[in-house]
């Protein structure tokens, strides 16, 4: 009886399967969006009384908050992008090693990657406060033992602290999708590439590696505000960092990266790179816990901090809502640009 | 005598305690179609992978055109491989797949375009440049894999069961095709297969491998007509093996006797001494006669009783039981026996006759060709 019914209404099966998820999203995502949109063009606070459409159409909220909180928007995008890039730089080799060299320890290694999730997000962030603190182990090594930084150098309360925290928190989001895509790559394709004269990537790769390493170093120096591009001493610092980064990138590309990887494995892992970057970037941009606990100073606050503050403490729903939509728009725009770059035929399907 | 293209000197490959390849010596000549034939696990693929550079021998030496390449990585060897499952790059077009090797060698774009076009014509896939590997059939993928390897004009082309994934009809067609292409380009082919018919169809010479060594190496006819071991005899088709004792000689042949004293003649050169030995004869060499007088003079003749007769269309397969209990398979061409009721029936006594020259002698099956030589 039921079997006959299912057979008769086969076309409905996918809808039935999708229904719970769709209903959930409609109830808890789409529906709340409506009052949020309305709030975002309203005026006043909960405490003083909110004036909503149709009594007022405060479209001006949007340009106003962008101007007012531009530093926070910039912090969000910069910290988010840097954390995603660092996650990628750390996570890709890790995922590669687990996928291709993990052997029988694959599952154990993957478990270790997600192990931090077994403790609370907050506890982990607070423990980073200890690690990065002025009396913490990080500075004990870098400042006191190695004298790599001046005696008055501190990490807590700087962009470095925020980005470090974000990178740590989001690493599993980067590693898991990368692992999945790398694991699917047929080892025989690497053999085929080697058979077809794909050797070490040098000397071309050495130059590309050096350029990428240098660029990442400059991005970190400027993004973490250790080098001000407008200031001559900042330029010197950036150049120094670029030199170190370029050297490291060049060495890695020269000795570790092969043409088989560049021409075959990496292109085949691009869907994973795309998924992993988005899964990392979105929570990174919207995060406020790291900026709050590790960033401390108002200079390091991200857009999430402002939203949290406006919603929970100032009950300023219009500004908070407008900021939320701007954050959403910024993320969508960034992803669209990224998809455009990564999704093109030249990168995934073009010449080898 | 043409030049030696590939030489393996006392090559061994061990995985732990297991010798996948066990002290092999091989010489493959320039322009030869050479096959490594054997069941799975016999070491043929490992041998091929060592020539390709994907494995390093535990001991021994591999030379390519006189140069020691034992420790060179694959990308520094003038050798290309057609992989078992083609291993086409799924993200690249057919054009880029074929061009891959030339691009790595920094060949100019115009030359690449010209050579890829030529190559796709050679494998009869012109106009496929823009397709992706998932948009072509298995047979076409096979041709692309071949083109991708051949375009580099390697000294040696290694083929690892390249036709294994194709259906029978396509496989037959590709066998002819492969042979044509090999003759056209004149490159040495080393071909790994477990299919004896495939190896015989295409090869100039075949090494029959078993347990990490080759039991016999020679031309297809030689291996089929004069197998030297029981393994080679039974791997290259059906054969009847009989235990016999040598008993002098007659008319230039060695005489041997079955357990029931029936005399049989064997080419004298094949009988090494006076010890008990095993002789063999292929089912299609044997003919059945009603009476002894019907058989051509000088035939080996044994009396048997038909135990089974199956009509196969082109031939009829009989199982005859000899007096000593040995079961002998016979294929009779259906030339005269066109009507079904004219076949020999079960229980009928028949004379099995074959030419002494079609008789071969196999060793115990334990000693290999190399051991005999050393």
HADDOCK unambig.tbl for C-alpha pairs under 7 A between the chains (distance, minus, plus):
assign (segid A and resid 188 and name CA) (segid B and resid 87 and name CA) 6.16 0.50 0.50
assign (segid A and resid 189 and name CA) (segid B and resid 87 and name CA) 5.39 0.50 0.50
assign (segid A and resid 189 and name CA) (segid B and resid 89 and name CA) 6.58 0.50 0.50
assign (segid A and resid 192 and name CA) (segid B and resid 87 and name CA) 6.49 0.50 0.50
assign (segid A and resid 194 and name CA) (segid B and resid 74 and name CA) 5.78 0.50 0.50
assign (segid A and resid 194 and name CA) (segid B and resid 75 and name CA) 5.21 0.50 0.50
assign (segid A and resid 195 and name CA) (segid B and resid 74 and name CA) 5.12 0.50 0.50
assign (segid A and resid 195 and name CA) (segid B and resid 75 and name CA) 5.40 0.50 0.50
assign (segid A and resid 195 and name CA) (segid B and resid 80 and name CA) 5.86 0.50 0.50
assign (segid A and resid 195 and name CA) (segid B and resid 81 and name CA) 6.65 0.50 0.50
assign (segid A and resid 196 and name CA) (segid B and resid 75 and name CA) 6.29 0.50 0.50
assign (segid A and resid 196 and name CA) (segid B and resid 80 and name CA) 6.74 0.50 0.50
assign (segid A and resid 196 and name CA) (segid B and resid 100 and name CA) 6.72 0.50 0.50
assign (segid A and resid 196 and name CA) (segid B and resid 101 and name CA) 4.54 0.50 0.50
assign (segid A and resid 197 and name CA) (segid B and resid 75 and name CA) 3.87 0.50 0.50
assign (segid A and resid 197 and name CA) (segid B and resid 76 and name CA) 6.72 0.50 0.50
assign (segid A and resid 197 and name CA) (segid B and resid 101 and name CA) 5.88 0.50 0.50
assign (segid A and resid 197 and name CA) (segid B and resid 104 and name CA) 5.90 0.50 0.50
assign (segid A and resid 198 and name CA) (segid B and resid 75 and name CA) 5.88 0.50 0.50
assign (segid A and resid 198 and name CA) (segid B and resid 104 and name CA) 5.98 0.50 0.50
assign (segid A and resid 199 and name CA) (segid B and resid 75 and name CA) 5.82 0.50 0.50
assign (segid A and resid 268 and name CA) (segid B and resid 91 and name CA) 6.65 0.50 0.50
assign (segid A and resid 348 and name CA) (segid B and resid 91 and name CA) 6.48 0.50 0.50
assign (segid A and resid 349 and name CA) (segid B and resid 91 and name CA) 5.37 0.50 0.50
assign (segid A and resid 349 and name CA) (segid B and resid 92 and name CA) 5.30 0.50 0.50
assign (segid A and resid 350 and name CA) (segid B and resid 92 and name CA) 6.64 0.50 0.50
assign (segid A and resid 351 and name CA) (segid B and resid 96 and name CA) 5.82 0.50 0.50
assign (segid A and resid 352 and name CA) (segid B and resid 96 and name CA) 6.45 0.50 0.50
assign (segid A and resid 352 and name CA) (segid B and resid 100 and name CA) 6.68 0.50 0.50
